Amino acid sequence: MRLKNGFTQLNIADRLGVTPQAVSKWERYESMPDITLLPELAKIYGVAVEDIITAGEAGQDNDISDIMRVLNTFMDERIFQKALREFRKAKSISELRIPIDIFMAMNARQKDILLDLILDMDGYDLVIDDIMQYLNMAQRAKLIIRAAKNGDYEILETLIPFMTKAVRTEVVKLLLERGQFDFLEEMILFLNREQKEMILRYFLDNGLEYEALENLLLLLANQKIV
């Protein structure tokens, strides 16, 4: 449907607020879009929601198709408790026996509970792309702050576009407190005036100089802050 309508994966990702990688996985039948995205996806393609679901099922074997139809309904508490027991058994992502797409069938409270468990597992970075599309703003913030506190900067770099103003400010404070100045350079272009001033004040108050912040100082100078 995407190619027929002349869209790139990036076009679809931008319209839906997801990553191009997520769109790619949908098309390879490795995951399914959140059910809340289906109406907008159908609108983009000019088809009915049922057409989107049918197209996805056509590319899957019968067993997977049946599973995905089940996952497209919100999970009742009895089923959730079974899933919860499986997640509690796993110490790492590799030990999970349940597909991460289970997130699409959960309500916000259920996602909160499983997200806490996932963030305590080894290898949680392996499923970030898969679950981000199913998380609300508060849950995304929790994931981002955890990555910052853990010092998982490779993960954090991929999450910069998902940061709200408040989350960016909290991340900047964490980086300054821990002396992790290298990563600040990665964030400079995403920071607002107030956040840049906060960094400058920190360096001036502590008598610090750091060559990686030359670009930031140049931006501040252009804004007549320094």
N, C-alpha and C positions, 0 to 999 in steps of 0.2 A: 504493500500500500504506500509506503514511504517513497519508493523510487517512482512509482506510477504517478505520484503527485508532485514529483520534482523537488523533494525535500532532502536535505542532508541529515545525518544523525545529530549534528550540532544544532540545526534548525529546530528539530523536534525537542531536543534537550532544553534549549532556551525557552521554547514556548511552554514547556511543562515544569520548568524549574528543577530539572534533574541533570545528571551528568551524561555526556555522550556515551560513556562506558555502560551506563544503565540501559540506554536505548539499544546498544549493541547486544547486550545480554538478552533483552526481550526478543530480538530478532533471531538469536541463535537458540531460543527456547531454553535458555539456562535459568531464566527467571521470568516473572510476570509483573506487569505494572500494577501499582496500587490501584485498588478498585475505584478510589476517589478520582483517579486520573483518567479513567476510561471515558467519561462523558466528554472531556476536553479533547482527548485523543481522537474520539469519533468525530467531533466537530472539525478538527484540523483536516481529517481525511475525507470529510463529507459523507460519512456512513453512519449506520446505527451502532450502538454499543454491542449489540448481539453479533454484528459483523466482525467486530474486533475480536471477540471471544472465539467465534467460529474459526476465524483465520488462524488464531493461535493453536486451537485444537487440531487443525488440519496438519500442522507440522510436528505433532507429538504422537507418541504411541499411545495406545488406549489406556494403559495403566497411569502414565503421567498425566494424561488429559483428565482422567477421573479425579486424580489428586488435586490438580489445579482448580477444578470446578468446586471441590470441597473447600479449598483455601479461599475462594472468592466469596465466602459467606463469613460473617463474623462468628468467632469461636465462642461456644458456650463455656461456662465455668468448669464443667466436668472435663471437657476435652483440654481446657487450658491447664488444669491441675495435673493431668497426665503429661502434658508437654513440659510443665514446670519441673516435674520430678526428673525428667530426662536431662534438662538443662542443669539442674543441681548436681547431677552425677558427673557431668563433664568438667574436667579441670583445664581443658584446652579446647579450642575450636575444632581441632582435628578429631576429638572424641565425640562430637555431637552426632547423633544418629537421625536428627530431624532437620529437614531442609530449612535454611534461614528464611525462605519465602513465607514461612509460617507467620512472619510479622505482618503480612498484608491482611491477615484474617483477624487481627487482634484489635481490641479497643485501647485507648490511651493508657489506662491503668495497667493492663496486661503487658503492654510494651515497656512501661516504666520498670516493671519487675524484672523482665527478661533482660532489658538493657543493662541493669545493674549487674546481673550475673555474667553477661557477655564481657563487660568491661573488666571483670576480675579474672577472665580466662587468658591463658597464654595464646598468642596469635590472634587476638581480637581484631588486629588491623586487617586481617584477611577478609573480613566480612563487612568492613565499613561501607564500601561502595554498594553492597547489596542492601544494607539496612537504611542508609541515609534517606532514601526516597520515601520510606515508611514512617519517619520520625517527625514529630512536630517541633516547633522552634525550641521549646524548653528541653526536649530530649536531645536535640542537636547540640544545644549549649552544654549540656551535661557531658556529652561525648567529647566535645572540643576541649573543655576545661580539664577533663581527665587526661587527655593526650598531652596537654600542656604541663600538667602536674607530674606526669610520668616521664617527661622529657622525650616524648616520641615525636621529634621534630619533623621527620619525614612524613609521618601521618598528618601532623598539624599543617604542613605546607599545603597538602591537598584540600584541607578543610577551610583555608582562609576565605574562599568565596562564600562560604556558608555562615560566616561570622556576622552577627548583628553588631551595632555600635557598642552596646553594653558588653558583649562578649569580647570584642576586640580590645576594649579598655581593660578588662580583667586579665586577658592574656598578656597585654603589654606590661601590666603591673607585675605579673608572675615572672616574666622574662627579666625585668629590671631587678627584682628582688633576688633572683638566682644568678644574676650576672651573665645571662645567656644573650649576649649582645649580637652574636652572629645572626640569629634568627630575626632580629628586629629589622635588618636590612631587607629581608624577604617580605616584610609586612609594610614597609614604608609607603608604597603606592596605594595601600588600602586604608591608610590612617587619615583621620580628619585633623583639622587644625588643632583642636583641643588635645588630641592624643599625641601629636607631634610636640606640642608645647610641654606636655607632661614629661616626655623623654628628655627634652632639652633641659628642663628644670632639674631633672634627676642628675644629669651629667654635670651641670654647673654647680649644683649644691654639693656634689661629692668630689668635685675637682677632677673629673675623669675626662680623658680624651680617647677617642676611638676612631680609627681611620674608616671603619665600615660605615660610620654615620656621616660621611662627607656628603653623600647625596641628600640625606635628610637635612643637614645644615644648609645646603644650597637651596633646598625648597623653602626652608624657614626664612632664609635671607630674602628670597623673592617675594615672600609674603610679609616682609618687613617685621618679622618676629625677632630677628637677630641683627 
